[in-house]
Amino acid sequence: MDVFLTGATGFLGGEILMDLAKRKDVGKIFCLVRAKSEHEAQERVRKVFFLHGDFYDENRIIPIAGDLSEDKLTETLIQNKSLDSTQTIIHAAANTSFSKIFDTMVKDVNIEGLRRILKWSTQLKNLTTFCYVGTATICGKNILNRVVLEEESPDVNAEHVVSYTYTKMTGEQVLHDYLSDDKILVVRPSIIMGDSRPWAPRSTVILWTLATVNLLRLVPVNPLAQLDIISVDFASQAIVELLFAKRKHQVYHVSSGMAGATNALKITAAIEPHFNHRPPFKFVNTSHVKQMVAWAKNHPPKPGDELEHNTTHLNYWNDIFESRGRLRILLFALEPYLEFMELGQIFDNSKLIEDTGIKQPLPAHEYIKNSVKYLEKIDVFEGAVDP
Ligand SMILES: NC(=O)c1ccc[n+]([C@@H]2O[C@H](COP(=O)([O-])OP(=O)(O)OC[C@H]3O[C@@H](n4cnc5c(N)ncnc54)[C@H](OP(=O)(O)O)[C@@H]3O)[C@@H](O)[C@H]2O)c1
């Protein structure tokens, strides 16, 4: 089976590429990569393999230079006759930014870029499966503190925390404009954080959130709100297993479900012993975010501001931040993540487990110890300005 994969240089796509490359029933893997030349595309893919010493077979792994935001992408792919053998497309590339500054780009890459790939896919005579990597969070912010089923999305009335999830929802709808139902597979990961294996995760996406919370120590979120978090190795294994499984459904959550659920209290408790030099974690109500932002802007406290009772943490912030503006940058970037954490959504994964037979994933508070040593290496400010 020849596969065309987008997003191979990313966090999840890189793992999917490694898992596919190890399978004997996978033939060529064409990887769409942003690069100025085929040579640069090849170097970028080579790096993906070298990160953990995986074998890079140049005869099987074929980089294709291309950008989802280029108008000519469809035409370029159509003209490349070597791609005609493609049987499976895995579309894992996306612009995953939560920042409003990038909204136009997010929309263009995630919706128009998808259309560009879909238009090309309709020309492929051998195509059997188009696997669209969506996100479970398309269910929106009105669902609170309960288990969510696949059938509940896409819901056009869902309210979105960030435009990114709106574009991912629209992406699911767009698939049907181009492909028949039998060719569509939608996989919806929940929140992918870190790697459950004892090595450097391919990317610090989401782990940035934990590194920031770990630095701040005063955390404005409900510590008991349920969180659906999975490791990147589980996400990749689940998606690749689904590709080869006898599937009974078109849409699957790739998620922790209730069996692997966690919460902020359990995750911070798991990392706390490794950072004794910092004040203990303290959870406060989300209403504190506004007070924290005001404090970071040097505004005098308002009467009744509860934040002022947290002197240990405020003194600690004065010590660690060169200026309060630095704290403001972190809080600004962290806010949408805190909003997601507060929702208490768990995504049912029984369809995935039933159809693939894979084991339930380890809860994040159990595997996160493998990422502890990488947390301090994350430049939280860089992550905040370049989300
Ligand atoms: N991480 C999560 O928690 C999570 C959860 C649910 C769903 N997902 C979904 O999983 C997929 C992968 O996410 P991720 O976390 O792996 O993101 P990521 O690490 O940011 O990787 C994104 C990938 O998309 C590529 N890409 C971005 N813009 C592109 C463009 N204009 N043209 C071509 N390629 C482009 C990137 O290429 P460059 O290397 O050139 O930037 C990179 O390979 C996405 O579809 C995302 O929506 C992720």
The ligand as an ORCA input file, in Angstrom:
! r2SCAN-3c Opt
* xyz 0 1
  N      -1.090     18.118     19.192
  C      -2.318     17.925     19.616
  O      -2.604     17.971     20.821
  C      -3.425     17.592     18.631
  C      -4.662     17.225     19.152
  C      -5.687     16.915     18.280
  C      -5.475     16.946     16.927
  N      -4.267     17.317     16.435
  C      -4.102     17.342     14.971
  O      -2.994     16.513     14.655
  C      -2.362     17.004     13.479
  C      -0.885     17.170     13.773
  O      -0.714     18.115     14.811
  P       0.689     18.295     15.529
  O       0.441     18.496     16.947
  O       1.599     17.237     15.068
  O       1.146     19.705     14.908
  P       2.589     20.231     14.550
  O       3.646     19.577     15.363
  O       2.475     21.712     14.590
  O       2.803     19.770     13.045
  C       2.104     20.354     12.012
  C       2.612     19.810     10.696
  O       1.879     20.443      9.638
  C       2.807     20.999      8.730
  N       2.286     22.205      8.113
  C       1.844     23.332      8.722
  N       1.515     24.257      7.813
  C       1.777     23.708      6.593
  C       1.683     24.166      5.261
  N       1.264     25.404      4.989
  N       2.012     23.334      4.263
  C       2.464     22.087      4.513
  N       2.594     21.585      5.759
  C       2.260     22.402      6.777
  C       4.034     21.331      9.550
  O       5.151     21.494      8.702
  P       6.432     22.362      9.108
  O       7.367     21.411      9.813
  O       6.961     22.837      7.820
  O       5.972     23.479     10.005
  C       4.109     20.097     10.439
  O       4.668     19.025      9.733
  C      -3.063     18.291     13.110
  O      -3.989     18.008     12.099
  C      -3.763     18.694     14.377
  O      -4.917     19.448     14.091
  C      -3.211     17.638     17.263
*
